[in-house]
Protein backbone atom coordinates (compact mmCIF):
# COMPACT_ATOMS: atom_id res chain seq x y z
CA UNK A 1 0.00 0.00 0.00
CA UNK A 2 3.04 2.30 -0.16
CA UNK A 3 1.98 3.52 -3.60
CA UNK A 4 -1.23 4.87 -2.08
CA UNK A 5 0.50 6.87 0.64
CA UNK A 6 3.19 8.08 -1.76
CA UNK A 7 0.54 9.65 -3.98
CA UNK A 8 -1.61 11.23 -1.29
CA UNK A 9 -3.98 14.07 -2.04
CA UNK A 10 -2.30 17.35 -0.95
CA UNK A 11 -5.05 18.44 1.43
CA UNK A 12 -2.74 20.17 3.89
CA UNK A 13 -0.78 21.97 1.17
CA UNK A 14 -4.00 23.18 -0.45
CA UNK A 15 -5.26 24.51 2.90
CA UNK A 16 -1.97 26.32 3.48
CA UNK A 17 -2.07 27.91 0.02
CA UNK A 18 -5.67 29.01 0.62
CA UNK A 19 -4.96 30.60 4.00
CA UNK A 20 -1.84 32.34 2.73
CA UNK A 21 -3.87 33.69 -0.19
CA UNK A 22 -6.47 35.01 2.24
CA UNK A 23 -3.74 36.63 4.32
CA UNK A 24 -2.39 38.45 1.26
CA UNK A 25 -5.69 39.43 -0.37
CA UNK A 26 -8.13 39.93 2.51
CA UNK A 27 -5.93 41.82 4.95
CA UNK A 28 -8.30 44.81 5.10
CA UNK A 29 -11.26 42.59 5.97
CA UNK A 30 -9.39 40.80 8.76
CA UNK A 31 -8.04 44.09 10.11
CA UNK A 32 -11.57 45.53 10.25
CA UNK A 33 -12.89 42.36 11.88
CA UNK A 34 -10.09 42.47 14.43
CA UNK A 35 -10.87 46.11 15.29
CA UNK A 36 -14.58 45.30 15.71
CA UNK A 37 -13.86 42.32 17.94
CA UNK A 38 -11.35 44.24 20.03
CA UNK A 39 -13.91 47.00 20.51
CA UNK A 40 -16.54 44.50 21.68
CA UNK A 41 -14.06 42.79 24.00
CA UNK A 42 -12.94 46.11 25.50
CA UNK A 43 -16.57 47.13 26.03
CA UNK A 44 -17.40 43.92 27.90
CA UNK A 45 -14.20 44.19 29.95
CA UNK A 46 -15.11 47.76 30.94
CA UNK A 47 -18.64 46.74 31.96
CA UNK A 48 -17.44 43.74 33.98
CA UNK A 49 -14.33 45.22 35.62
CA UNK A 50 -15.23 48.87 36.29
CA UNK A 51 -17.97 48.36 38.93
CA UNK A 52 -17.18 46.99 42.37
CA UNK A 53 -17.52 43.17 42.41
CA UNK A 54 -20.38 43.32 44.91
CA UNK A 55 -22.31 45.66 42.63
CA UNK A 56 -21.80 43.30 39.71
CA UNK A 57 -22.90 40.34 41.82
CA UNK A 58 -26.06 42.23 42.74
CA UNK A 59 -26.74 42.86 39.04
CA UNK A 60 -26.31 39.18 38.20
CA UNK A 61 -28.60 38.19 41.05
CA UNK A 62 -31.19 40.67 39.77
CA UNK A 63 -30.96 39.19 36.27
CA UNK A 64 -31.36 35.73 37.73
CA UNK A 65 -34.54 36.78 39.52
CA UNK A 66 -35.82 38.35 36.29
CA UNK A 67 -35.21 35.12 34.37
CA UNK A 68 -36.09 32.50 37.00
CA UNK A 69 -38.27 34.08 39.73
CA UNK A 70 -36.71 31.66 42.20
CA UNK A 71 -34.96 32.85 45.36
CA UNK A 72 -33.01 29.59 45.70
CA UNK A 73 -31.43 30.07 42.29
CA UNK A 74 -30.64 33.69 43.15
CA UNK A 75 -28.97 32.60 46.40
CA UNK A 76 -26.97 29.97 44.51
CA UNK A 77 -25.76 32.54 41.97
CA UNK A 78 -24.76 34.97 44.73
CA UNK A 79 -22.88 32.29 46.68
CA UNK A 80 -21.15 31.10 43.50
CA UNK A 81 -19.83 34.54 42.62
CA UNK A 82 -18.84 35.21 46.24
CA UNK A 83 -16.89 31.94 46.19
CA UNK A 84 -15.02 33.08 43.06
CA UNK A 85 -14.28 36.41 44.78
CA UNK A 86 -13.10 34.57 47.91
CA UNK A 87 -10.67 32.47 45.86
CA UNK A 88 -9.22 35.66 44.28
CA UNK A 89 -10.13 34.74 40.70
CA UNK A 90 -12.50 37.64 40.06
CA UNK A 91 -10.38 39.37 37.41
CA UNK A 92 -9.72 36.11 35.55
CA UNK A 93 -13.42 35.26 35.79
CA UNK A 94 -14.46 38.59 34.24
CA UNK A 95 -11.95 38.05 31.42
CA UNK A 96 -13.39 34.60 30.72
CA UNK A 97 -16.92 36.03 30.87
CA UNK A 98 -15.82 38.62 28.31
CA UNK A 99 -14.76 35.86 25.94
CA UNK A 100 -18.00 33.95 26.56
CA UNK A 101 -20.28 36.99 26.11
CA UNK A 102 -18.45 38.10 22.96
CA UNK A 103 -18.74 34.60 21.53
CA UNK A 104 -22.47 34.60 22.37
CA UNK A 105 -23.01 37.88 20.52
CA UNK A 106 -21.33 36.61 17.35
CA UNK A 107 -22.65 33.04 17.51
CA UNK A 108 -26.28 33.99 18.11
CA UNK A 109 -26.13 36.81 15.52
CA UNK A 110 -24.83 34.30 12.97
CA UNK A 111 -26.51 31.10 14.14
CA UNK A 112 -30.14 32.18 14.55
CA UNK A 113 -30.59 33.71 11.06
CA UNK A 114 -28.80 30.77 9.42
CA UNK A 115 -30.90 28.32 11.46
CA UNK A 116 -34.10 30.07 10.31
CA UNK A 117 -32.92 30.04 6.68
CA UNK A 118 -32.05 26.33 6.77
CA UNK A 119 -35.39 25.46 8.40
CA UNK A 120 -37.22 27.11 5.49
CA UNK A 121 -34.87 25.62 2.88
CA UNK A 122 -34.19 21.91 3.53
CA UNK A 123 -31.78 21.73 0.60
CA UNK A 124 -29.64 24.45 2.14
CA UNK A 125 -29.48 22.53 5.42
CA UNK A 126 -28.46 19.31 3.65
CA UNK A 127 -25.64 21.17 1.97
CA UNK A 128 -24.58 22.95 5.16
CA UNK A 129 -24.69 19.90 7.44
CA UNK A 130 -21.26 18.49 6.40
CA UNK A 131 -19.72 21.90 7.06
CA UNK A 132 -21.30 22.01 10.53
CA UNK A 133 -20.04 18.48 11.22
CA UNK A 134 -16.53 19.53 10.19
CA UNK A 135 -16.63 22.64 12.40
CA UNK A 136 -17.71 20.62 15.44
CA UNK A 137 -15.44 17.59 14.99
CA UNK A 138 -12.22 19.24 13.81
CA UNK A 139 -9.97 19.63 16.89
CA UNK A 140 -10.21 23.21 18.16
CA UNK A 141 -6.40 23.45 18.24
CA UNK A 142 -6.47 23.41 14.42
CA UNK A 143 -8.52 26.63 14.40
CA UNK A 144 -5.80 28.38 16.36
CA UNK A 145 -3.28 28.13 13.50
CA UNK A 146 -5.11 30.30 10.92
CA UNK A 147 -6.42 32.50 13.74
CA UNK A 148 -2.83 33.33 14.71
CA UNK A 149 -1.91 33.89 11.07
CA UNK A 150 -4.76 36.36 10.53
CA UNK A 151 -5.05 38.06 13.94
CA UNK A 152 -1.80 37.51 15.83
CA UNK A 153 -1.73 36.81 19.57
CA UNK A 154 -4.36 37.87 22.12
CA UNK A 155 -8.07 37.68 22.82
CA UNK A 156 -9.17 38.05 19.18
CA UNK A 157 -7.74 34.76 17.83
CA UNK A 158 -9.14 32.98 20.88
CA UNK A 159 -12.54 34.51 20.16
CA UNK A 160 -12.34 33.51 16.48
CA UNK A 161 -11.50 29.90 17.33
CA UNK A 162 -14.30 29.85 19.90
CA UNK A 163 -16.89 31.20 17.45
CA UNK A 164 -15.95 28.67 14.75
CA UNK A 165 -16.19 25.79 17.22
CA UNK A 166 -19.41 26.97 18.90
CA UNK A 167 -21.58 28.48 16.12
CA UNK A 168 -22.91 25.10 14.82
CA UNK A 169 -24.84 24.64 18.09
CA UNK A 170 -27.21 27.64 17.70
CA UNK A 171 -27.58 26.88 13.99
CA UNK A 172 -28.66 23.29 14.62
CA UNK A 173 -30.96 24.08 17.55
CA UNK A 174 -32.62 27.04 15.83
CA UNK A 175 -33.17 24.85 12.76
CA UNK A 176 -34.68 22.16 14.98
CA UNK A 177 -37.02 24.60 16.74
CA UNK A 178 -38.28 26.32 13.58
CA UNK A 179 -38.66 23.12 11.53
CA UNK A 180 -40.57 21.37 14.33
CA UNK A 181 -43.33 24.00 14.45
CA UNK A 182 -46.62 22.04 14.15
CA UNK A 183 -48.27 22.30 10.75
CA UNK A 184 -51.71 23.11 12.28
CA UNK A 185 -50.24 26.28 13.78
CA UNK A 186 -48.77 27.30 10.44
CA UNK A 187 -52.00 26.52 8.62
CA UNK A 188 -54.01 28.51 11.15
CA UNK A 189 -51.71 31.52 10.69
CA UNK A 190 -52.04 31.28 6.92
CA UNK A 191 -55.84 30.93 7.20
CA UNK A 192 -55.98 34.23 9.10
CA UNK A 193 -53.95 35.92 6.36
CA UNK A 194 -50.55 36.09 8.07
CA UNK A 195 -47.64 36.98 5.80
CA UNK A 196 -44.48 34.81 5.92
CA UNK A 197 -42.78 37.45 8.09
CA UNK A 198 -45.72 37.56 10.51
CA UNK A 199 -45.78 33.77 10.64
CA UNK A 200 -42.08 33.76 11.51
CA UNK A 201 -42.32 36.39 14.26
CA UNK A 202 -45.69 35.44 15.78
CA UNK A 203 -45.73 31.64 15.38
CA UNK A 204 -42.40 30.02 14.53
CA UNK A 205 -40.03 32.03 16.73
CA UNK A 206 -42.24 31.87 19.87
CA UNK A 207 -42.63 28.11 19.38
CA UNK A 208 -38.89 27.68 18.79
CA UNK A 209 -37.85 29.92 21.71
CA UNK A 210 -37.01 27.01 24.08
CA UNK A 211 -34.74 25.51 21.43
CA UNK A 212 -33.13 28.88 20.72
CA UNK A 213 -32.49 29.38 24.43
CA UNK A 214 -31.03 25.88 24.55
CA UNK A 215 -28.74 27.00 21.73
CA UNK A 216 -27.69 30.01 23.81
CA UNK A 217 -27.04 27.74 26.78
CA UNK A 218 -24.93 25.41 24.66
CA UNK A 219 -23.06 28.40 23.24
CA UNK A 220 -22.12 29.49 26.76
CA UNK A 221 -21.08 26.02 27.88
CA UNK A 222 -19.00 25.33 24.77
CA UNK A 223 -17.39 28.78 24.98
CA UNK A 224 -16.33 28.07 28.56
CA UNK A 225 -14.83 24.78 27.41
CA UNK A 226 -12.60 26.82 25.07
CA UNK A 227 -11.08 29.17 27.67
CA UNK A 228 -8.06 26.92 28.28
CA UNK A 229 -7.47 26.41 24.56
CA UNK A 230 -7.85 30.14 23.91
CA UNK A 231 -5.22 30.81 26.57
CA UNK A 232 -2.69 29.06 24.32
CA UNK A 233 -2.86 32.02 21.92
CA UNK A 234 -2.68 34.70 24.60
CA UNK A 235 -6.33 35.07 25.62
CA UNK A 236 -6.68 36.18 29.23
CA UNK A 237 -8.99 34.48 31.71
CA UNK A 238 -9.29 31.35 33.78
CA UNK A 239 -7.41 29.33 31.18
CA UNK A 240 -4.15 31.11 32.03
CA UNK A 241 -3.79 29.72 35.59
CA UNK A 242 -4.80 26.29 34.28
CA UNK A 243 -1.95 26.38 31.76
CA UNK A 244 0.40 27.71 34.44
CA UNK A 245 -0.58 24.80 36.68
CA UNK A 246 0.05 22.29 33.88
CA UNK A 247 3.48 23.74 33.12
CA UNK A 248 4.52 23.71 36.78
CA UNK A 249 2.61 20.53 37.76
CA UNK A 250 0.87 22.55 40.46
CA UNK A 251 -2.03 20.44 41.69
CA UNK A 252 -3.50 23.09 43.98
CA UNK A 253 -3.49 25.81 41.33
CA UNK A 254 -4.88 23.45 38.71
CA UNK A 255 -7.74 22.30 40.92
CA UNK A 256 -8.60 25.84 42.02
CA UNK A 257 -8.66 27.35 38.54
CA UNK A 258 -10.43 24.35 37.04
CA UNK A 259 -13.07 24.51 39.77
CA UNK A 260 -13.64 28.21 39.01
CA UNK A 261 -14.49 27.31 35.40
CA UNK A 262 -16.97 24.72 36.65
CA UNK A 263 -18.55 27.18 39.10
CA UNK A 264 -18.98 29.86 36.42
CA UNK A 265 -20.47 27.30 34.02
CA UNK A 266 -23.01 26.12 36.60
CA UNK A 267 -23.93 29.70 37.53
CA UNK A 268 -24.61 30.68 33.93
CA UNK A 269 -26.54 27.47 33.32
CA UNK A 270 -28.80 28.09 36.32
CA UNK A 271 -29.34 31.70 35.29
CA UNK A 272 -30.48 30.91 31.75
CA UNK A 273 -32.27 27.58 31.97
CA UNK A 274 -35.95 27.75 31.09
CA UNK A 275 -36.97 25.06 33.55
CA UNK A 276 -37.68 26.79 36.84
CA UNK A 277 -37.25 24.87 40.03
CA UNK A 278 -40.21 25.90 42.09
C-alpha angles and dihedrals in degrees: 000000000000091000089062095053092042090059099043122159108260096237095147094046091050091051091050092050090049095050093045089051090052090049091054099040105031100043093122092053093050092045091053091046090050092051091049092049093046090051092052092046092049091049093053091045090052092049093047100040105035099067122067111269092244091055091051091048089052090052092051091048089051091051090049091054090048091053102036110020088211122124092201091059090046091052090049092051092048093049091047094054092043088053090053089049091048091053090052095241097117097114093046090047093054090049091052090046088053090056091046095047092046090050090049092053093052097037096049092042089053101031102049097052092044090047090052091048093050092047090057093042112045092183090058091052092050090053094045097046096080089051091051090048090052093049092051099042101039107097109260090230088070090061090058093066099064090034090060091045093053103033108020122219126334142054096323098066089045089052092048092051090047094051093049091050096043106037096081089067097064090040093055096042094045089049090050093049096047096042092049094058105128114255093228089062091050092046091049091052091049091047090057090052100257115167119229090259092051090047090053096048100037103034116014101040095045090049092047095045095101090053092046090051088049086054090053090049091050090047090056094046094047091046090054089051087059098054093092093046091047089053088065089070096045102274112151123229141075091328091070097066089043091056090044089053092050093050093049097034088236107167096186094050092044094051093045096049093041090051090052090057090051092048093050091047092052092046093053091045092053092046096053106032114116095214107089119207104222 
